[in-house]
């Protein structure tokens, strides 16, 4: 009896389906006769409810399920009524290179970008890790960041981040690209990359090697002005993050308020970042260039104590020191960064060359006078021989005048006193000007001195 009733019921449904297919429109043919009977009701299997999220793009991380709704537009800003706030964090692990030749700085850092996207759908999902235990309930209820599968990036809105004065941006990879995305229950999204960033810094080297360079790392939007997208700094890097041995001591400061925005194509753009103050370490240059060149100048004064008639010893000493200083100057020009004029160290070496050249010039004048005196003596002797008579007495006078003590010793003593005094005055003026300039720039950077 039960079997007969089932057969009759199925026959009625079939007749109703045939009748409805003749009079109903095409989009309603999936339901039989308007009775609201779904296709899967004809099977002997039990009815299963339809999963309304099966067509959504979802990613599960931890005990959270993040889904992108069907009407989500990845090219639209998350907040259309106000500015979208984007937070930038550059966690510097090292600064391996500061190039004076191409005016660039290279950073090894984790580049973190955070923003809030209220259009996302967040729900609890315990299919992987199960429900939280008692001691985990407090942590699970908080807005902690949860790592999400990276395949969701293709459907997610990302800020159009621009690094000003960028030269190169490389992402580190081992087996795959080192990147990750985290989302919390408050719809805060964080995207992080392990990167190697090289950016340009305008540098001036007129005070090299006592120079202080100020570089600014700025991040902003390429398309959207400040009214649409505002950038904030998550933190300022620490000075202790630098592990490489560099020519500079580097300190980090937050950007000045005037540097957090700029005008372009008639619109005001928001930027964030930090400031790097590069103070060059002077010890290497003092030991390598300043001290040797200064000692060479002092050694050149020994020539004033050598008898002018000992030409090979005195001339060899001065010419050797002069050529060594010329070689030091050429080495400095080769290894120094390019400047608009002379650098501070070039001025120092040129002054040392001038002092040695002065000692060489003084000895040249003495040799010239000795030569002239010798020529006059020979002429006088020749004239006495031609005149005869009293030639013997005149020869004695000539030889007596030639063999008497050196008349130029007083000149050497005068220069031996004058040159050290002039070199000391030059040192006082040079180092006072250098340290005043360095102090002036340092206090201006710290904001406590004159601008």
GIPE-V750829 format. One line per field, one symbol per residue. ss: DSSP state (@ for helix, = for strand, . for the rest). burial: + if it has 16 or more other C-alpha atoms within 10 Angstrom, else -. A space follows every 50 residues. Layout:
# GIPE-V750829
ss = ???
burial = ???
This chain:
# GIPE-V750829
ss = .@@@@@@@@@@@@@@@@@@@@@@..@@@..........@@@......... ......=====..=====...............================. ...=============....====.........@@@@@@@@....===.@ @@@@@.....===..======.=...=.=====....============= ...........==========.......=====.....@@@......=== ====..@@@.====..==============..@@@@@@@@@@@@@@@@@@ @@@@@.....@@@@@@@@@@@@@@@@@@@@@@@@@........@@@@@@@ @@@@@@@@@@@@@@@@@@@@@@@@@@@@@@@@@@@@@...@@@@@@@@@@ @@@.....@@@@@@@@@@@@@@@@@@@@@@@@@@@@@@@@@@@@@@.... .
burial = ------------+---+--++----------++----------------- -------+++++++++++--------++----++++++++++++++++-+ ---++++++++++++++--+-+--+--------------+----++++-- -+---++++-+-++++----++------+++++++-++++++++++++++ +-+++++++++++++++++++--+++-+++++++-++----+----++-+ +++++---+++-------+++++++++++++-------++--++-+++-+ +-++---+-----++--+--++--++-++--+---+++----++++-+++ ++++++++++-++--++--+------+---+--+------+--++----- -------+---+--++--+---+----------+---+--++--+----- -
